[in-house]
Amino acid sequence: YNIDIQQIEAKITPRTRAIMPVHFAGLPVDLDPLYALAKKHNLTIIEDCAHAIGARYKDKLLGSFGDLQVFSFHPNKNMTTGEGGVVICRNPEWAAKISSLRFHGISQPAFDRFTKKGNQHYAVTAPGFKYNMLDLQAALGIHQLPSLENFIERRTHIAQRYAKAFAHYSPLQLQHSPDFSHRHAWHLFAPLINTEAAGMNRDTFMQRMKDENIGTGLHYAVIHLHPYYKETFGFKEGDYPFAEDVANRIVSLPLFPSMTEQEQDRVIHTIFKILGQPSSQSDRSNQTAITLE
């Protein structure tokens, strides 16, 4: 499913302050229409780039343009600092406020206070948080960063092998590739289970894969049906049917830079074992070529 700009605009009210697109799995959202809509209504775009470090939208790196971008360096992301993340923005006032709020609302960071020209006096200007990254974590990230390109290249190679293997495989519905130029970061390879063609639902498929000692992931259950959001805001099943359909059928297949082609071939052949072999001779030939290359 693609983002529907008309539906977004229909949801805008006088209370709306921002639009928050998610570059899911590392695939950039089509940002130009979103920024045009935001400009029309004087709104801010806050991009969720947790999956998308290194991704490009129309030859521009995510984070190099726009309003605000938020990246995650959790251990399972494309590069890590052990935990934490970073916010990128080009507005000095926003940057100063974010910097203050991340560390107790203090007006002057410790590093600035202890420099030769610094001053030990500081002020708490807002009820802030303890959201700062540790220096040790930053050091880990600095050494991960030069490897990011290689990580993404390897992820892309693995994702392309999956895509070729399942290109004409009816039990799985693959992620759509948009028409605009882009670079996918391939944090996840997450097809949808076509329940009728597969002969089982997503949860049964995940259990069958587990029985074969192959782990899969569920990314993600829909937010609005978690207990807190249902109880606090009154959301109910059917409020967001497209998201619910995806959440009921999505599954993440193993994908990591050190994954070997032999390991991936085992995943592919196990999926065929569970969901059935490709239906046509041409499909079978394609699968053999892909999985043995």
Disulfide bonds with the S-S distance in Angstrom:
none
